[in-house]
Amino acid sequence: MKLRTSKEEADALAGGLSLQGQVVARYMLCSGRVRLPVNTLILKISDELDPVIDFLPPSLCPACSATVQRKPHKEDQAINSILVRSSSADLSNVPMRIALDVAQNVFYGNDHEHMIVDEEMLQLGYGHMALRLTVPSTASVYSALRLGLPGCSIDYLPSTPARLTVTVYPASVHLPHANSPSLNPSEVAQWLSSVGNCHVASYTSGCSAHAVVAELASVGCWHRALALNGELWQRTVMIVSATENFESHACTLSSRPSTRRIMLYWLRALSGLGVVAKRLVLAFLGDPPVMVPSDIGSLEDAMRVSRNVIIVGGHYTLPQGLKIRSPVNLIGDGQVFLHLGSPVQIRSEFGAELRNLTFLGEQTGESDNRSAVIAVQCSYLVAIGRGYRCYSDITPVGGRRAFACCSWGRPSITLTNCTIRGGHHGVDLRGGCGVRPRMGKSRRPILAFPATQYLEDGLDLGAWLERNRNQHQEVDMPSIEFSGKRAYVPGWKQHVMTFAQLIDCEISNSVTEAINAWRGARLEMTRCWIHNCGQGLTVSHFETPSDLEQFKEFQLAPHISIRECLFEAIEGNDWSSAISLGRFMTSGFTRSQESELTKGFMPGSKGKSAGQYFLEAELLRNTLRCCNAGVICSRTNLLARSNQVEHVKFGAFQIFNGKTIMEENQIKQCAIALTARSGLSAAISWAAKLELRSNLLQMCEVGLRLSSARAQLEVNLSQDSLIGLGDGIVIQGSTSNVEMEGCRIADCKRMGIHAFKESNVTLRQCQILRNGRGVVIASGSRADISRSSFEGNTGWAVRFEGHPDDDLSLGSTSSIVGNSFGCPEKGNAGRKRVRVDTRSEMVRCLANSSPGEGLVEPEVKLQKTSHCAVLADEMAQLSLQTEML
C-alpha cells in the first residue's frame, strides 16, 4: 500500500520505527486520517517534498484471512503447533526473520519465559517460505491465531495423523450456489509439487467434484502442503486442510436437488459437426442451462440449482407467487404465461434477469388485493461500518455513526421484453432509504450495554466480500469510502439497495400505478409501453440517513431515467398522470396541504444545501398522449429533452419547486402546456428554476402559466415557439422573474403575454405576431422589452395597464427600447402600438420604430382616480345648487 504524506510526518514516522527501522513500534496517524497500527511493516519512505510511504498492514486482508484461516475444533485438546506463512504477492518484501522477531517479542508468559518451544523454516517452491512454531499449550495457539504479523497469516497445525493426506478445494465451495470449477486431480498434484515442494504419493477425486485428496510421502511434505492454504491457483483461492476436516462438509455439497438438464437445442445446432468437434464445443460451453417443462415443481428446483433457467412455452399457474432470492436468469422460450395469485418477490443480493415472460396478475378492485405483480425489494447490498464516537471507562459513549461504506458493483433487477398485466401495482420498487425523517435505532436512548445490542445485527464482512468476489466477474475490486472520523467498537451492517432496469416491456391494466418507486429505488426504463392504468410512473421522495449522505454510493444521479417510452390512455381518475415525480398533487392540494408536504424537505440550520433532498430524473425522447395529466414534478431536478406530449386533458408539465431543463420538446393540444409554481417558503433561494430551449407549444388553451408565492421563481426561455394558443404566457407573483430571448409567440387568441401581481418580464429579440393582444403588463408589474418585433396584433401590441387607485409616487421602472412595429394590416390589426395607463410606474420608450412611419410614441391615457371622481360629483352638486338660488 502507498500513502502520500508531509515531510514532518515522514520524519516522525522514521523516528518511531524499531527492528532496524522497519516495523512501527507504536500507534501512528498519517495525513490526519490513515491509522498505522503497531507491527505495520514500512518498506520504503521516498526522499521528496511530499514523501510517499510504501507499507504493508500487519496481516493479510482481514476478509481473506478469515475465509481461509483454519481453526481448531473443540475436541482437539493437544494442539500446540502453528504455521506462519506469507502472502505470495508480498513475499519478496517480508523477510521471515522479521516475523520471527515479532513473534519472539510478543509470545511472553506471565513468568517472562519464551512461549516458543521449537521453530522450523519450511522451504516451499519458487523461493517461498513458511515458519512452523511449537508452543506449549492450546491457549497459546488461540493467542497466535489472533496475532497480526506484517504481510503474514497464521494457521494452526493439527496433530500428525497416521495417514498423511490433505484435501484441496477452492474457497468458493462454501457457497451453495457458487459455480466452482471442477478440479483435475493430476493438475492439483502438480501444483502441490511445484509450489509446495511436496512429493505426492497418490491422488484421487474426493466425494465432491470440487475437491482432490492427495497423500504425501513424508511429514515434512504434509507440513509444506498445509502451508499452501490461501494460495492462488488459476486465479482461485485454494484451501488446503486435513482430510478429516473436509469430508463431512464436502459430501453435503453433492446432495443437490435433481433436475433435468436438456441439451436438445445445443445438439440440434451442432448436428452438422463431427463427434470430436462436437465434444470440443460442448466442453467449451460447459453445463447447459436448466430447461423447465410445464410443471411448476421443476421451476422452483431449477432456480435453486442453476443460475440460468429456461422456461418452455406454455401456461403456468403460481397461486403462491414466486420468490427469487438468487441471481437467476429466468428466460422464456416461446410464449410463457405466468398466472400469479401472489406477487413475484425479488430480493437478490447480486441482481437478477427476467426475459421474454408474461406476468398475469389478478384483476382486483382497489379495495381488494393491494399487492403488486412484481415486487422488487433488493438488488444489491452495501456494507456500512458503524461505531461509537468515544469511550468512557471502557464503555461506549453516545450513538453509533457510519465511518465507512463498502460496495462491490451495482447489480440490477433487469426485465427485458416482459409483459405485466393487472395487479394493484404493475411493478413495485422499494429502496433502502426512509420515507421521512424519523427516530431510528441510532437516535434512540443508549441501553446499559450498547455494544452487545449492536453486535446482534452484525454482518460478516469477510463472507460478504467472498460472495461478491465469486459473483462479480466484471468488477475486480470493491469500492470503500471512509469518513475520516474515529470509531470505537466497530461493526458492519448490510444496507439494501434497489436498482431496476426495464427494457422493451409492456405494463397495462394496473388498478393504480403501473410502476411505483419509493424509498430511494433507482429506475431506468428504455422503450417501454405503459397504457390503460390508473397511474403511470410514481416516484416518491425519500430521506437518506444523515450519516450516509457523505458517501458517493448515496449520491448517484440520475435517480430516474426514462428513455424512448410510450405512455398513453392513463385516464383512470382526474388526477391520473403519466409520470409523477415526488408524489404531489395526486388528488388536488390546498395551501395548508402544500405547507405540510414541503415540511421536512427544506434546508434547515444544519448547513444542508438547497436541493439536497430533491429527486434526479431525466426524460429523453418519450411520447405521452391521451392522459389526464402528463408530467407532475415536486422538488425534482428534471431534464426533459425531445419529448412529445399530445392530447392531455389538464397540464402537460406541472412543476412545483426544483430545477427543470426542457429542450426540444413538442407539446400539442393540451389544456396547459406548462405550469410552474414556487412554494410558500422564502428559505430556498431558487425554489423553482426553469430553463426552456427550442421547445414547441402549439394548440393549447394556455402555453405557460407561471405563479409564485414568497419563494423565488426564475424562468429562462430561449428560441421557444408558442403558436396557436389561447393565452401564450400568464405570469403572476412578485417573485416571478421571466426572461425570454429569441422566442416566437404567434396566433394566440387572447394575449401573447400577460403579467400581473407585481411580476417581472424581460424580452429580447422576440417576435410577437398576430395575437389578440401582444404584451399586457398589469399595474405593479415590470417589463423590459428590447429589440423585439410586433406585427399583426389585433389589440395593443404593448400595454401597461393602470388602476384608478394607483399611488402617485413612482415605483418600478419599465422600458421599451429598440423595438420594431409592423405596418397596419387588414382592419385595425397592427395599428395599436404602445399604450401606458399606469400612474405608479415610469415607462421609458426609446428608439421604437415602424417602417415608413419613423419613431413610435406611446399613447398615454391616465384614468381618473376615485378621489377625483368624488370631487367632480361634489362640484357638480354645488353648481346645481347655485343655479337654483
Disulfide bonds with the S-S distance in Angstrom:
none
